[in-house]
């Protein structure tokens, strides 16, 4: 009881410092910096994840995680024991109040999604798996999606007592789920400001896995080396999923950029260049996964004749005032052309040359003559391991090949 009273006194004093009520205080920041064990509640399911708060020269930043990648706040505001972190790249905000037992508040995204938020200081003890059966490797998962998929991949690995995994679909993956083995199952979760998921992975006696998503949907997974995997199906090939109606025709576009200037595929800036046309949207988590790669690709190859154009499909309010898209551009240091193409449900109308075009993101790579030479549907995050590396390699190799192919000029 004395220890509890003492801790409450320490917190109270720290809050008084943060409010500036003690004139002699040298550090007026609230006792918030550090790692937190956080959770959001989505449809009655609690999704645990790591959150970190950093104080840099008196300014606080909050960060979600997608594996090793940080998703960091773009602004913050502290009022006494109340803090607000803004994530402009997601048009989202996390508001929380520091109480005796931790942080409590709400995460809001796009004024449409609201998730209750809780957090306690992260335990310093190293918590590891109880030693469950190994599930590392690639598994084939039964699926039935609106994109015509019959199978997905479940990719897992064990590293120093921590299990990480992701489910890879044609448009991208679920982000890096992490957790440990307990009570006969792996309990893995993820929240990076988007894609909240709690995944229970239950090993079965017959060598299969049961994947239970958010306490509801159950899927069966079979190792990709198991003969039974063929009975589930073959995951869609990102290089074959989407095509063009007439490969002999140049790929055309004409839209306005975020400043209202019209940009066309016929503009001089694209003449005789290799052009990567990226179908995207700042609302799309897998597009956030891809953006760092495209930014680096443009920096590397622009001097050799590469141009990158993103056709961004946004909701109506963002088309009128694309604040989130502007933040997306700033966050990833994007220097290539970004155009406002329409709303997501207008994709087929606005890009009529696409065939079976239904994944965000999708990348069309054009030769110097403007014709489509490669299409890559979706984009995985680093959590997909070799499939992430393969996506980067496949696109980079095609870019290099086309840059060296002088015969493809019009």
PyMOL commands that set and color helices and strands:
alter all, ss='L'
color gray80, all
select helices_A, chain A and resi 2-18+88-90+227-231+268-270+285-304+316-320+323-331+344-350+382-384+386-404+406-408
alter helices_A, ss='H'
color red, helices_A
select strands_A, chain A and resi 34-42+45-56+59-66+69-72+75-79+82-87+92-99+102-109+113-121+137-142+151-159+162-168+177-182+185-190+197-203+209-213+217-223+243-244+254-257+262-264+274-280+306-313+337-342+354-355+362-366+372-377
alter strands_A, ss='S'
color yellow, strands_A
deselect
rebuild
show_as cartoon
